[in-house]
Amino acid sequence: MKKIFVSGVAKFICAVICTVICTFACAQEDIHFDFCDSTPELIRTYEFLKQQKEVPTTEEQNLRVAEIVSEGCNGAGERFIEVILLLKKAGLSSAGSLRFGLDFSKLPKDVQKNFVEIFQGIYSPETYNQDYKFAVEMALKLSKEFKGSTRTVREDFKNFLDFCLGAKKDQLPMNLCFKVSLEAIQYNIYFESGVFSSFRELYEKLRNDNEYFLSIRDALQISLRVIQFGPRASQNFLTAYQFALSQKGLKMGRPQAFEIALKMASNSVTLSTLEIKPRP
């Protein structure tokens, strides 16, 4: 009995050891190393900081900051400097700019690029012309804090910006287009190639097709209400609208047809496959 017990314990210990070894080996395979040219990053950052005269700093302080930046691997100095210059130009203090610069020096280039381009697009008087605080908030939301593809959300932002600037010629209030665009971009994570193309296609159909021929404002709002339910919502909306109007279908008037079409759009997704917060 004792032998059986000892044998059982020995097998158990062996199993545990094998599991640990296997886990460690698998973990080793998953480790990814980036080998960095850290010294050029330190030199570039240090030389940049020496040239900044607004806030007196010591060589020791500049070196310490440059050492921290160099931990961000290749391109860290460029990311650091670009964010600092951007925010200082917008009026942020040197200390505040430094904090953002250090933060983005350690993040991937795509994330930093999102922050820079989205901040510029929202803050610039030539585009959305919003205040600094809101521009930073949205730029962070669509870069550092964004859970989806940084590349496609950046492309969505650019496309919506071009769309809104072009829509100004059609007497579309820029503030309305801006508000709709930023909300639409939040649904980027549900679309593999970004949300803009689906939004624009539906908007143009609602705006220009004689069967709908909605005002600019209504076409924007309905397009936004539809695309929040994912990539199949637009087609479900359009098909339901046609069925509701058809004499072989529900024989409804336009208001009722829009109502059933919006309902079918909202049924394009289930909570088990997509986490959404429907608009009121």
Backbone torsions as a table, in degrees:
resi	resn	phi	psi	omega
1	MET	NA	-41.2	-180.0
2	LYS	-64.7	-40.0	179.5
3	LYS	-62.5	-42.0	179.4
4	ILE	-61.8	-42.1	-179.0
5	PHE	-63.6	-47.6	-179.8
6	VAL	-61.7	-42.3	179.4
7	SER	-61.3	-40.9	179.2
8	GLY	-63.7	-42.6	178.6
9	VAL	-63.5	-42.7	-179.8
10	ALA	-60.7	-42.1	179.1
11	LYS	-64.2	-39.8	-179.8
12	PHE	-63.4	-45.1	-179.9
13	ILE	-62.5	-42.5	178.4
14	CYS	-60.5	-41.2	-179.5
15	ALA	-63.4	-42.5	179.2
16	VAL	-62.9	-45.2	-179.7
17	ILE	-61.1	-44.3	179.3
18	CYS	-61.2	-41.0	179.4
19	THR	-63.2	-44.2	179.8
20	VAL	-62.8	-45.5	-179.5
21	ILE	-62.4	-44.7	-179.5
22	CYS	-62.8	-43.9	-179.8
23	THR	-61.9	-42.7	-179.7
24	PHE	-65.1	-43.0	-179.3
25	ALA	-63.4	-42.9	179.3
26	CYS	-64.3	-40.4	179.9
27	ALA	-63.5	-38.8	179.3
28	GLN	-61.4	-38.2	179.8
29	GLU	-65.9	-28.8	-177.1
30	ASP	-83.7	-12.0	-177.6
31	ILE	-72.1	134.1	178.7
32	HIS	-120.1	128.0	179.9
33	PHE	-107.4	136.7	168.8
34	ASP	-109.1	121.2	179.0
35	PHE	-93.4	128.8	-165.2
36	CYS	-118.0	149.5	168.7
37	ASP	-91.8	78.7	-170.9
38	SER	-71.5	-34.8	-175.9
39	THR	-64.7	-44.8	176.3
40	PRO	-58.7	-33.7	177.7
41	GLU	-67.1	-41.1	178.0
42	LEU	-63.2	-46.7	-177.9
43	ILE	-62.7	-46.3	-178.7
44	ARG	-60.4	-44.8	-179.3
45	THR	-66.8	-43.7	-179.2
46	TYR	-61.2	-45.4	179.7
47	GLU	-64.3	-37.6	177.6
48	PHE	-63.4	-46.2	-177.3
49	LEU	-65.1	-34.3	178.2
50	LYS	-61.5	-30.3	-176.4
51	GLN	-83.3	-10.6	-178.5
52	GLN	-83.9	115.1	-172.5
53	LYS	-101.7	-9.1	-173.7
54	GLU	-64.2	-40.5	-179.3
55	VAL	-121.6	115.3	-179.8
56	PRO	-60.5	130.1	177.3
57	THR	-134.4	156.5	178.3
58	THR	-89.5	163.7	176.6
59	GLU	-61.2	-37.0	179.7
60	GLU	-63.2	-42.6	178.8
61	GLN	-65.2	-43.4	178.8
62	ASN	-62.2	-41.5	179.4
63	LEU	-64.3	-41.0	-179.1
64	ARG	-63.3	-44.3	177.9
65	VAL	-62.4	-43.4	-179.1
66	ALA	-63.2	-36.4	177.0
67	GLU	-63.4	-42.6	179.6
68	ILE	-63.7	-44.2	179.9
69	VAL	-61.6	-40.3	-177.0
70	SER	-62.0	-20.2	177.4
71	GLU	-67.8	-16.6	-179.1
72	GLY	-80.1	2.4	176.3
73	CYS	72.0	-165.3	-172.3
74	ASN	-59.3	134.2	178.8
75	GLY	87.3	-4.1	-176.4
76	ALA	-62.7	-41.0	179.7
77	GLY	-62.2	-42.6	179.1
78	GLU	-63.9	-43.9	179.6
79	ARG	-62.5	-43.2	179.0
80	PHE	-59.4	-51.8	-176.1
81	ILE	-65.6	-43.0	-177.1
82	GLU	-62.5	-42.0	179.7
83	VAL	-67.5	-42.2	179.6
84	ILE	-61.2	-48.3	-179.0
85	LEU	-63.1	-39.5	178.9
86	LEU	-60.0	-49.0	-174.1
87	LEU	-76.9	-32.4	175.7
88	LYS	-66.0	-38.8	177.7
89	LYS	-62.9	-31.3	179.2
90	ALA	-81.5	-5.0	175.2
91	GLY	107.4	2.3	179.5
92	LEU	-74.5	148.5	-179.3
93	SER	-64.7	161.8	178.6
94	SER	-61.6	-40.6	-179.8
95	ALA	-64.7	-43.3	179.0
96	GLY	-65.5	-41.9	178.1
97	SER	-62.5	-38.5	-179.7
98	LEU	-61.1	-42.3	179.8
99	ARG	-60.9	-46.4	178.5
100	PHE	-65.0	-40.8	-179.6
101	GLY	-60.8	-44.8	178.6
102	LEU	-62.7	-40.4	-179.2
103	ASP	-61.2	-49.6	-175.5
104	PHE	-78.9	-15.2	176.2
105	SER	-65.8	-23.5	-177.6
106	LYS	-98.3	-0.2	-178.3
107	LEU	-103.6	158.4	-179.7
108	PRO	-59.3	154.2	-178.4
109	LYS	-57.4	-41.3	-179.3
110	ASP	-59.2	-38.7	-179.7
111	VAL	-68.5	-44.8	178.7
112	GLN	-64.8	-38.3	179.4
113	LYS	-63.5	-40.0	176.4
114	ASN	-59.1	-47.4	-178.1
115	PHE	-58.8	-48.0	-176.7
116	VAL	-63.6	-51.0	-174.4
117	GLU	-70.2	-37.1	-179.2
118	ILE	-73.4	-39.4	175.4
119	PHE	-59.7	-47.8	-179.9
120	GLN	-59.6	-43.1	-178.5
121	GLY	-65.1	-35.7	-178.1
122	ILE	-82.5	-36.8	-173.1
123	TYR	-84.6	-32.6	-172.4
124	SER	-60.6	135.0	176.2
125	PRO	-61.6	-21.2	-177.9
126	GLU	-83.7	-8.6	-179.7
127	THR	-122.4	-107.7	-175.8
128	TYR	-82.5	-23.5	172.0
129	ASN	56.4	48.4	177.7
130	GLN	-97.3	166.9	-177.9
131	ASP	-73.3	162.9	-174.3
132	TYR	-58.1	-47.4	-175.3
133	LYS	-59.9	-44.7	-179.4
134	PHE	-68.4	-38.4	179.9
135	ALA	-61.7	-43.0	178.5
136	VAL	-65.6	-43.8	-179.5
137	GLU	-57.8	-47.3	-178.7
138	MET	-72.2	-36.9	179.2
139	ALA	-63.8	-38.9	176.2
140	LEU	-66.7	-41.5	-177.5
141	LYS	-62.4	-33.8	-176.8
142	LEU	-102.2	14.9	176.5
143	SER	-133.3	-88.3	-175.7
144	LYS	-60.5	-37.7	-174.8
145	GLU	-94.6	-5.3	-174.3
146	PHE	-75.7	135.3	-175.2
147	LYS	-94.2	-13.4	-177.7
148	GLY	-96.0	-152.1	-179.0
149	SER	-78.2	118.9	179.5
150	THR	-65.1	-32.5	-179.0
151	ARG	-68.1	-49.2	-176.3
152	THR	-70.5	-32.4	179.4
153	VAL	-71.3	-32.2	175.5
154	ARG	-67.1	-42.3	177.8
155	GLU	-64.5	-39.9	176.1
156	ASP	-59.2	-44.9	-179.1
157	PHE	-60.1	-46.6	179.5
158	LYS	-61.3	-44.4	-178.2
159	ASN	-64.8	-41.7	178.1
160	PHE	-66.8	-36.7	178.5
161	LEU	-62.5	-46.8	177.0
162	ASP	-61.5	-39.7	179.1
163	PHE	-61.3	-46.4	-178.2
164	CYS	-68.7	-39.1	178.4
165	LEU	-65.0	-37.3	176.4
166	GLY	-71.0	-34.2	-177.9
167	ALA	-70.5	-17.1	177.6
168	LYS	-59.3	-31.5	179.2
169	LYS	-67.0	-24.1	178.8
170	ASP	-93.1	17.9	178.2
171	GLN	66.7	25.0	175.4
172	LEU	-82.5	123.0	178.4
173	PRO	-57.3	127.2	-177.2
174	MET	-60.8	-38.0	-179.0
175	ASN	-63.9	-37.7	178.3
176	LEU	-67.1	-46.0	-179.9
177	CYS	-62.3	-40.9	178.7
178	PHE	-60.2	-47.3	-178.5
179	LYS	-63.1	-46.2	179.8
180	VAL	-63.9	-41.9	-177.7
181	SER	-62.0	-48.0	-178.3
182	LEU	-64.5	-34.4	177.0
183	GLU	-71.1	-40.6	179.9
184	ALA	-62.1	-38.2	-178.5
185	ILE	-62.4	-26.9	179.0
186	GLN	-60.8	-23.9	-177.8
187	TYR	-90.6	7.8	178.5
188	ASN	-53.8	-37.2	-175.2
189	ILE	-63.0	-16.6	-179.6
190	TYR	-90.5	-7.8	-174.7
191	PHE	-119.2	123.2	-174.6
192	GLU	-59.3	-38.9	-177.2
193	SER	-108.0	19.7	-177.9
194	GLY	95.7	160.8	-172.2
195	VAL	-93.8	-19.6	-169.4
196	PHE	-60.1	-47.0	-175.3
197	SER	-60.8	-39.7	178.3
198	SER	-66.6	-41.1	179.0
199	PHE	-63.4	-49.1	-176.6
200	ARG	-63.8	-42.0	-179.6
201	GLU	-60.4	-44.5	179.1
202	LEU	-68.9	-43.0	179.9
203	TYR	-58.1	-47.1	-177.5
204	GLU	-65.5	-35.2	177.4
205	LYS	-67.2	-45.5	179.7
206	LEU	-66.5	-30.2	-176.9
207	ARG	-82.4	-39.1	-168.3
208	ASN	-109.2	-23.1	-177.7
209	ASP	-74.5	132.3	-177.5
210	ASN	-60.8	-24.1	179.4
211	GLU	-71.5	-20.0	-179.1
212	TYR	-117.0	-61.9	176.0
213	PHE	45.7	55.3	-179.1
214	LEU	-84.3	161.0	173.6
215	SER	-67.4	163.9	178.7
216	ILE	-57.0	-47.0	-177.6
217	ARG	-62.0	-46.9	-178.6
218	ASP	-67.3	-38.6	179.6
219	ALA	-64.5	-39.2	176.9
220	LEU	-63.3	-48.5	-175.4
221	GLN	-65.7	-42.5	-179.7
222	ILE	-69.3	-40.1	177.2
223	SER	-58.7	-41.1	178.5
224	LEU	-65.6	-42.9	179.5
225	ARG	-63.3	-31.1	-177.4
226	VAL	-80.3	-49.6	-171.4
227	ILE	-69.1	-14.9	177.8
228	GLN	-64.8	-15.4	-178.2
229	PHE	-98.4	16.6	170.5
230	GLY	98.1	-178.7	-169.6
231	PRO	-69.8	-16.7	-179.7
232	ARG	-97.5	-5.0	-172.8
233	ALA	-67.5	-38.7	-177.3
234	SER	-61.7	-47.7	-179.3
235	GLN	-66.0	-39.5	176.6
236	ASN	-61.9	-40.3	178.7
237	PHE	-62.0	-49.9	-176.9
238	LEU	-65.9	-41.7	179.7
239	THR	-65.5	-42.3	179.9
240	ALA	-64.9	-38.7	179.6
241	TYR	-62.8	-45.4	179.2
242	GLN	-63.6	-41.9	-179.9
243	PHE	-65.0	-39.3	-178.8
244	ALA	-66.7	-35.7	-179.6
245	LEU	-80.0	-28.8	-170.8
246	SER	-62.1	143.1	175.3
247	GLN	-68.3	-22.2	175.8
248	LYS	-91.6	-1.0	-179.3
249	GLY	-111.8	-120.9	-174.0
250	LEU	-91.8	-11.5	177.5
251	LYS	55.1	42.2	-178.3
252	MET	-92.0	163.2	170.5
253	GLY	-82.1	173.1	-176.4
254	ARG	-59.8	-45.5	-179.2
255	PRO	-59.4	-44.1	179.8
256	GLN	-68.7	-35.1	178.9
257	ALA	-64.5	-41.5	177.5
258	PHE	-64.3	-37.7	-178.8
259	GLU	-63.4	-47.4	-179.3
260	ILE	-69.4	-33.8	179.1
261	ALA	-65.3	-42.1	177.7
262	LEU	-66.1	-34.6	177.4
263	LYS	-64.8	-42.8	179.4
264	MET	-67.3	-32.8	175.4
265	ALA	-62.6	-43.3	-179.7
266	SER	-68.6	-21.8	177.3
267	ASN	-87.5	8.3	-178.0
268	SER	-76.7	-2.5	-176.3
269	VAL	-148.0	151.3	174.0
270	THR	-116.4	155.7	-178.6
271	LEU	-63.3	-20.8	179.2
272	SER	-75.3	-18.0	-178.0
273	THR	-114.0	-14.8	-177.1
274	LEU	-156.9	128.1	177.7
275	GLU	-88.8	116.9	-176.3
276	ILE	-133.2	161.1	173.4
277	LYS	-126.2	94.0	-175.8
278	PRO	-57.7	144.2	173.8
279	ARG	-69.8	147.7	178.2
280	PRO	-66.4	NA	NA
